[in-house]
Each structure stands twice: as C-alpha cells, then as structure tokens.
Amino acid sequence: MAVLGAIADDLTGATDLAITLTSAGYRTTVVLGMEDLGEVTAGDLREEADAVVVALKSRTMPVDRAVDVSLRALERLQREGCERFYVKYCSTFDSTPRGNIGPVSEAVMDALGEDLTVVAPAFPTNGRTVYRGHLFVGEDPLDESAMRHHPLTPMNDSSLPRLLAPQVSGGAKDIALVPWPVVGQGVEAVRGAITRAGETGARFVVVDALTDEDLRTLAEATASLRVLTGGSALAQGLRGPREPDHATWALPEGPHVVLSGSASRATQGQVQHALTVGTGHHLRAAELREDFDGTVSSIVSAALSADTSPFVVYATASPEDVAETADASVIEEALAAVAERLVAGGTRALLVAGGETSGAVVQRLGVGALTLGREVDPGVAWTRGHRADGDIHLMLKSGNFGGEDLFVRAWEGSQ
C-alpha cells in the first residue's frame, strides 16, 4: 500500500518526481489523471507501490478547475492509504499572478487540516537555486531568464514571496523565509526556523537552497510535516522503505522519433542539434489548419521510413516562432495524432518534449500508468507506458531539461 501520494501539475513533472522518489527508495507508480487512478492502482500495483504520483494537466487550467481536480486526486490518494502528500510544481515556479501553485497548495492543506508547509522549487543540478527568496535559473534571476518570455506563464519577478503572496488567502502575512545562512547551520536550525515561522502565523515557508545538500537538510528538517510542496529535487532527501531499484530495458528497434511541442530555450537547442544529425518536420499551425490529416499522414510516412538518425517533429525552433506556437491546441492535437499513427504502424519508442505535449500524447495513446527506468539526464528517463494492447517506451521530457545532445543520445545503449 502506498504511503506517499503526490499531485503533479503536469506529466513531465510527475515523471521527474517519480525518478527522484525511485532513487530515494520508493517503488513509484505514475498514473494519468483521475479517470485512470482507480484502475491502475488496483490489484498488484496497489500492493507494490510505495508512492503514487498523479499526473494532472492543471498548470495552466483556470484556478477553480485546477483546485477541483487536485482535490479529487487528493481524495483518491487518501482512499489508497497515502499518509503523506507532495504538491509538485515546476522548478521555475510556472504560474500566473492568480495561481495555480498557491491556490492548489492551500486547498490541499485545508483539506488535510494542515497549517504549515514549505515552498522549495530549487533544482540545483539543473541550475535552479533559491537565495534570499529569489529564484535563479543558472546565473540569472528568474525574471531575467528565458522564462520571462514563456507564452503561457511569463515570469516577471524572481521573488518567491512576492510571486506567492497574491495567490494565497492571507497574502504576504502567510509567507515567511528561511535564508541560506540558517540553512547552512543544518537540520536543527532549519527545523527551528520553520517552527517559529508557523508560530507567528505563516503557512508557507520559502526556504533557500543552493545545493542538493541544502535540499537534503530541508527534507530531514521537515520530516514531521504532512504536506510538502516543491520541485522534484526536494524528494531526494526523503527516505523510502526500499533500496533504489530502477528498471532496465533494451529499447525496441525502429525509427528514432522525437515529438517536440516545447518552446523552451533548452528544447530549441536540442532540436537544432538533432537536425544536424538527422532530419524532421517543422510543424506549423497554419499548415494544420489548411490540411490537418494530410500533414499528419505525410509526417508519419516520413518518420516510419527514417533510419536510426533522429526524426524530429517540432513546433518551435526559435524565439520568433513562440507567438505562433501559442495556438497550442492544434499543435498538441497534431503531435498526439502523429504518435497514435506511429504506434499503430509499429513504433514502440517515442521521445516527447514538453509537459503539455506529453500529456496530449499519453492520453491519445491510452497509457494508464508509467514504470520508471534509469535517468538519462537529471530529471529525464525512459519509461514504460502500460496499455491494454501492449507496453510502449516513452521518454517524457520537461522542456527545460536535458543536455543539448539528448535527442541523439537518448537511444544509445539500453535504458
């Protein structure tokens, strides 16, 4: 029976967290949305899983709807026996001025009768750090990074307390900060600072973190908290009931197809690198509106006839394309349709870049749950997607994650 239940606001974030939990000693299952949760946690999976991560598609939903689906996920996780809970959001704190991070976290706490949690998006291995409450992406404050141009959640401030204050009912008085000099003093100092913040009325405590060791300190200091919120890296400090046990597989033969809907700078670089080795198709909303079926059919035919060099179907390759890619629904629909037809044609391994794209693809493919394999890059791993008519291998990559050569390197060797 699962003891830890997590609610992730998108699919790639869910797999990222599951990778970390598996490394921390939890046998982890990722399930897709509320409709699938009852089915995939029945029988053997219910007995074997120590942690269940529910992958929602709530990051950019209207606030009320995001809260509703998150609370439904929480209720089901409670029925499955989970005793501790984790609200997972992006390490770049992707949200709008109204939410959804604050409202969802607050709703989960209220439903559980909890008064205090921490806010910890840091992911130092991938360059996300928090200092004096400000979130950095590499050397740049969040609002000076590429995230300020994000088409859905442009981030115009680096201060986590300022970003969170409009999103929670108590505003700024609900938020406290544990600065790095305190974190550097160790577990007891952090635990004491969090306790004192709660005693003064704060519900959300932003905690600085510059290194993985800082996050391990924070995880130990918050062992008594029933609810944690943060990016996936905080979970590395948790202690599961087993030794780490990542599954290993040999990838099936077939074309090396990448489906990329992400507009992130990291993915742009990965697309460009892959195109120097392989080939692909630049997918545009205009061509889909003119001839959706014909465009999809042409892409599938080209991909199935490709050799083992990457064949990349990509919606964005440069910042100039971001405005067009904001017409996301038709792009997602097309990438999902391409995936469906590729699998019908015998393809059994796909790399998908972008949280929204990954959600659309797995939904179209009828994937009910994911089993995690070994990490290829921090936060990125091959998974096995379980379907009624046979498993498929999927790498579901957050837009900002992975090395520049990932689209080429992902298929090397066995995962």
N, C-alpha and C positions, 0 to 999 in steps of 0.2 A: 504494500500500500504506500502511495506517495506521501511524503511528509512535507515537501516544499512545493508550493504552487506559484507559478509566475504568469503574469499577464504582460505580453509584449505588444507594442503598438504597431508593429509590422512584422512581416515574415522573416526578413533577413536579420532583424534584431533578435527575433526568437531563436533562430539557429545560432547566432553569435553567442547568446546567453547559454544555450544548450551545450555548445562546445566547452565553455568555461566551466559549467556545472559538471560535465562529464570528467573534465580534468581534475575537478575538486572532489571526485569520488561519489557522485550521484549517477545512478543509472537513469538517464533522462530521455523522455519522450516529448517530441514537439507535435502538437495537434493543431489542426487548422480550423479555427473559428468554433463557434458554439454548436453549430449543427453536427459537427463531427465528434465532439468531445465524448459524448456518451458511448458511441460505437467503439472508438479506438482505445478507450481505457477499460473496456470490458474484458473479461476473461484473463488471459495470460498477461497482457500489458498492465492491467491493474495490479496484479500480484508482483510484477517485476520492477515497475518504475518507482524510483525514489523521489523523482522530481518530474512534474508535468509543466511544460511551458505552452500556454495557449497563445497562438499567433493570431492576433486580430489585424484588422486593416483600419485602425482607428486614428492614426496620427493626424490626418487632415480631415476627419469627419467633423460635422457640426458638433459643438461641445456636448449638447444634451445627448446626442446619439452615442458619442464616444463614451460618456459616463454610463449610459444604459448597457451597452454591450460589455463594458468592463465589469460592471456589477453582476451581470449574468454569468460571465466567466468565473468571477469570484465565488458565486453561489455554487456553481458546479464543482469547482475545486474543493470547496468545503465539504460537499457531499462525498467526494472521492477520498476524504480523510486528511487533506492537507492541513497542517497546523501553523505553518509559517508562509509568508507571502512576499512576493517581489514584484514591484511595478517597474518594468523595464522600458526605458526610452533611449533615444539616440545619444551618443556621446557628444554630439554638437547641440543637444538640448532643443531639437527642432520643434518649434511651436509658434503659435501666433500670440498676439497680446492677450487674447482671451483664454488660450489653452492650446493643447489639451492636457499638458503634463500636470499642472496644478489641480484642475477640477477632478481629473481621474484619481490622482493620488489622494486627494482629500475625501473623495467619495468612498474609496476603499477603506481608508482609515475610519471614517464614520461608521461604515457598515460593520466593521470589526470592533468598534468601541475603543480604538487606539488613539492616544493623544499626541504621539511623538514619532517622528521618523527622520531619516537623513536624506539629503539630496546630494548624490555623488555620481555625476556623469563622467568623471575622468576616465581616460583610457590611455595611460602614459605610453604604452607600447606603440600605439597608433598616433601619438603626438597630441593627445587631448589631455591637458592638465588644468588644474584649478589653483589659483594663487590669489589670496585676499578676496576670495569670492568671485574672481574674474576667470572666465573660461578662455583658454588659449587653444588654438589649432596650430601646432608647430610653434613657431616664434611669434605668431600674430594673435592679437586679441580676436575673439570670435567675430566681432563686428567689422574687423579689417581683413578677415579671411574670405575665401570664395563663398562662404555661407551667406554673406550679405547679398548675394545675387541669386539665392535659391528661388526658383519660380513659385514654390508653394509656401515655404516657411522662411522668408528672408530674415536673417538675424541681424538686428541693428543695434544691439547692445551686448557687451561681454559680461556684464554684472549679473550673476545668477540671482542674487536677492532682488535686484530691480526687475529682472525678467519675470520672476515668480510672483512678486507682490500683487500685480493686477489679476493674477489667476486664482488667488485663494481668498476665502471669505474674510479673513482678518487683515488682509493687506500686509504691509511691512511689519506690523507688530507680531505677526505669526512666524516671522523668519529670523533666524539667528545664524551666526557664522562662527565656525571653529577655524582660526587661521593656522597657517602652516607651522609657525613656531610652537604652537601647542601640539600639533600632530607629531612634530619631531621629538616631543618628550615621551611618546609612547602610549601604550594602551590605556593605562590608568588615567593619564592626563586627558585623553580624548573622551573616555567614558565620563569622567567628572564634568568636563565642559558641556557635553550633551545633556547630562542630567540637570546641570544648573540652568541651561537654556530652557529646558522643559519646565522647571520650577518658576521661571519668570514669565511663562505663558507662551513661549514659542512652540509651534507644532512642526516646523520644517527647519532642520539644521543643515545648512550648507557647510560642507567640510572640505578644506583644501586638500589636494593630493598632487604631488609632483612625480611620484614614483609608484611602482607596483607595491613596494614595501609599505608606503603610506596607506594604500588600499587594504593591504592585509592587516595593518594596525586598526584601521577603521572597522573592518569586518569583525575582528575579535572584540573590539570595544562595544559593538552593537549586538552582541550575541543574545542579549535579553529582549531586543526589540522584535515584535511580531511582524512588523512591516518594514521592508527596506525599499528604497527607490533609487534608481541609478541606471548607468550604463552596465554593460556586461562585466566589465573588469572588476567591479566590486566583488563579484561572486567568486573570484579566485581565492579569496580569503576564507570562504566558507569551508566546512569540513563535512563531507558526505560520509555515508556508512560503509563505503567500499573503496578498494584500490581503483585508481583510474583505469578504465577499460574501453578505449576507443576501438570500434570495429575497423577491420581492414578488408579491402576488397580489391580484386583486379577489375579495372574498368572494361566494359564490353567494347568490342571492335565496332567501328562505324565512324561517320564523319564527326569532326570536332566543331560543334556548332555553339556559338555564343549568341544569346538574345539580350540586347542591352537597351534598356529604356531609361537608364540613369543619365542625368545631366551633370553629374559631379565632375570636378576637375580631375580626380583620380581616374575615374572611368574613361574620361576623354583621352587621357594618356594611354590607358590600356587598349582602347580601341585603335588608336593611331599606331601603337607598337604592333598589335596583331596584324594590322593591314600591311605592314612592311614584310610580313612573313607569309600571310595568307591573303584571302580576298573576302568580299562580303557585299552587303547591300545597305545603302543609306536610306532608311525608311522615313518618308515624309508624309505628313498628314494630308497634303494636297493630293498626292497620288492615290492615297487610300480612299479619299472622298470621291475621286474620279472613277476608280475601278478597284474596289476592295478585294474581291475574290480573285481577280486576275493578278493583282500584285502579290497576294499571299501565295497563289499557286506557282508563280514564277520564282519566288524566293525559295519555296520548298523544293522545287525541282533542282535549282542550282545547288542548294545545300546538300541534298541527297547524293548528288553526283560529285561533290567535292572530295578531295583526298584528305589526308590527315593533317593538312595545314588548317589553321583556324578559318572557319567561315563565320563572319560576324554580321549579324543583322542589328543595326544600330540606329537609334532615333536621334542621337545628338553626338556631334563630334567636335564642336567648337562653341564658345560662348554665344556666337551670333545666332545659333540655332535654338537657343533656350526658349525664346518667345514663341516659336512655332511649336516646340515640344510641349508647351503649356497646354495644348489641345491633347491632354493626356489620354482621354478615354479611348479615342480611336487608335492611338498608338498601342495602348495596352491590349485592346481587343485584337489588333493585328498580330502582335507578338504571341499572344495566347493561341490564336488560330494557327500560327506557324508551328508552335510547339505541338499542338494537337495533331496536326497532319504529319509532322516529322515522326512522332511516336507511332502513329498509325502506319507509317512507312518503314518501321523497324528500328529507328533510332532509340537507343536506350541510355544515352548520357547527354545531358544538356547543361551548359553553364548559363545562368541567368543573372544579370546585373541590375540592381535597383530593387528597393523594397516593394514599391507599387507593382512593378513588372513581375516580380517573383510571386506576389500574391495572386495576380491575374493568371499566371501560368499554372500554378499548382491547383487552383480552383478549376480551370478548364480541363486539366489532366485527371481530375478526380482523385488527387492524392489525399489520403486521410490522416497519415502520420509520417513522421520522418525519424529515421535512425541515423545518428551522427557517426561519421568517420573521423579520421585524423585531420588535424589542421594542416592546411597547405600554406597559408599565411595567417597572421594574427586575425582571429575573428572570421576566418574563411575555411570551409571544409566541404568535402564531398559528403552527400547524404544519400540514403536510400529512401525513396518515396514509395510508400506502400499503397498499392492499388488492387482492386478486385481481380484484374486480369494480369497481374504480374508487376514486380517492382521495377522502378527506373532509377538511375543515378542522376542526382541533381546537385549542382553547386549553386547555391543561392547567395549572391554576394551583395552586401551593402555597397551603395555607390561609392562611398569614400574609402573603402578598404581594399587592400591588396597591392602588391608590387606592380610596377609598370608592365612587367612581362607575364603577369598572371594568366592571361588568356592563352598564351602559348604553353606555359609551364604546367598548367593545371592537369594536363593529360599525361604528363611524364610519369612513368612507372605505375605502381599500384598504390591506391589510397586505402 
